[in-house]
């Protein structure tokens, strides 16, 4: 009984890595926070091969860690160091199976890269509105399994909102074929939603039908300066009242975070007198947005809600503003070690949370620096802390998460739980909810071979 | 051991009906298709009372049929005739608990009427975009439990897309409090989606947080005439390519259906030379839509994609067009008995389905008349059949559903399964999917007291 030989017989020689060097990229996450040692890395070519691998692993009691583009921030796709977990890489299941311009759908293998799918949609004059900094590496299956967020959520929702149909391999090798391209389907329990955001713990997503949207060729981008976080949220409300959900992005950035990014890019830090900046973008099929967005911003400047603004007058200027936004995480990495929090609170309580958290950290953890940015239009902040020494952050994350919980917020707005936050989830979630999650896990995966210890605390599963 | 006495002690005298006359409205559905005999009708005032009722029913083995506004079309809220099923009416749990203009959320008891919630949203300059002909009676809990559709789905999705948080009472009386007002929350399995569309078979929804959207004060409405169903779909594609998802409604109506409605209203039937009509509506926060929509329609008339059109030049004209659309179902009722099919197919295959279904019915069921209308932008047709005699429709529904299944469609696009379509669901659904639904049902409701026989076939549950 040699599972490696059996795996080769399923995926072929080219589909199995067992050499430590070759497996290295699958043995750690891209940030270097999580390290493991896989039994092997199997790359199936088809749904049937995935099912065969699952059945084999079930026989041998081998745990499976599904891996997509491995761009996650929670260690969900990194095996443990037991040497007994098989990484199941969807890389070779990357086909675009179908695109439908009238139905506005695209059908994809789980391994298809997000940017590839976006390009296929764009060729039809349509858009796949999942926008992530890592979209050149993210795979569709991973984006669905983690219910990915990003900068388009305000207008288009999370990855879940795009999913019309799924194909899933269950823990016993059963294939659920739900690759339906229907906008409306209330025929029985809609099981596809059980797998979105389940991080591979309930089944392995092998293909999906996604709903596309019409392109929005007209855009207007502005960098807005605000005297306070409260003002920024007031600006959001006024812009949405006037422009509706043409407001597709409302990215809040604290002064210090912008300064770090500008230094990294070697540019002057924009609107230097303003403590809070927002990269706001409006998009529409209607050309009128190109005039209405600047008009709306000017009106808010006159009313002193917006303190100062840079209105992009060209695509190049807009791109430069987005480059600043997209450099925030890299600039943070250059500033020291960083402790990331991916939190959300009700939008109306965001400013109060920011004030209380800053006071709390200033009093209790004086050696750290804050690097705050995020999708304020969604109530989601990357409330990150830069530090140099482990001793300076003892108890800090727990305190932030306690505060978030007190604000009826979430300790994982868009990054998921993975292995990184599974203990905090266990600590802060209502026992009745945890018990239900654990029951579902046991129902779908009674022998616990699917991404064990991720998402659902092992103790409760 | 008298469960009626115990029920009174929970909900009070005013909260329990046992008199046959008083229970009559809860004993049948509004179309008169389903009739039953409840043990009693209990109307709790609080989540705790719902939990107490569930625990009591669990002790006594009494089945619970949750009832909202009882506007459904599938008999999901009508008890059977055993006299042993308790109707649990959410009528008194109708509070608006909170509205949040900045967060764009509303928190409601399950019994709140949809129109009441819409009005509360409108007072904030926001919109609750679930639009149903029955919105003056529909309760929020029922809309969520059936994942209601309607005329706004093209732009805003089904009821599921509005649900940010849920409070649910489980079969053992456990209360899950997930009334979170977060746009983004990936902290563990997102259990609220297990209950949306579950028709009361997995738990009882007692309250919800819904996401509102900015109002769209600018609108343009047109009645478009097309030479064929294919042309109508071509028109949809062109309008969306130019106006994006400003297109909020695209309601297809067959000639005969429009003629029946016009006769009912006592008006001339519009665009009488066109076999297919579409009520198209575009809405936006941008005033430009009021010019762009007519311009786009004129361009399609010049290209002979639209054969003829009536462009509403006032709100009154737009309302008259909508009145026609909303009279289709009533006109159908006046024309004879009707056999309703609530089907969806991939939009690109809709015209082919319509042609094949018409040929099939013409050949096999010559005595019936078709009354076709629906949300073509969603691929959803109310493919209804008017008949006078039961003998004329033997086997017709099964044949329509077989055809739909062959087109990779759904036999229930928006009405749900209830008791009406549970056998067809059982007949036409993949056994692996049915088995999974049944396992979930057993996990959530091991003794089978929650709306038994609805949604999930009893045999598999």
Interface residues (C-beta under 8 A of the other chain):
Chain A: X100 X101 X102 X103 X104 X105 X125 X146 X147 X149 X153 X154 X157 X158 X160 X161 X170 X174 X175 X176 X177 X178 X180 X181 X182 X183 X184 X185 X186 X187 X188 X189 X190 X191 X193 X194 X196 X197 X198 X202 X213 X214 X215 X216 X233 X236 X237 X240 X241 X242 X243 X244 X245 X246 X284 X285 X286 X287 X288 X289 X292 X344 X345 X346 X347 X348 X375 X378 X379 X380 X408 X409 X410 X411 X412 X413 X414 X415 X416 X417 X421 X425 X429 X430 X432 X433 X434 X436 X437 X439 X440 X441 X443 X455 X456
Chain B: X100 X101 X102 X103 X104 X105 X125 X146 X147 X149 X153 X154 X157 X158 X160 X161 X170 X174 X175 X176 X177 X178 X180 X181 X182 X183 X184 X185 X186 X187 X188 X189 X190 X191 X193 X194 X196 X197 X198 X202 X213 X214 X215 X216 X233 X236 X237 X240 X241 X242 X243 X244 X245 X246 X284 X285 X286 X287 X288 X289 X292 X344 X345 X346 X347 X348 X375 X378 X379 X380 X408 X409 X410 X411 X412 X413 X414 X415 X416 X417 X421 X425 X429 X430 X432 X433 X434 X436 X437 X439 X440 X441 X443 X455 X456
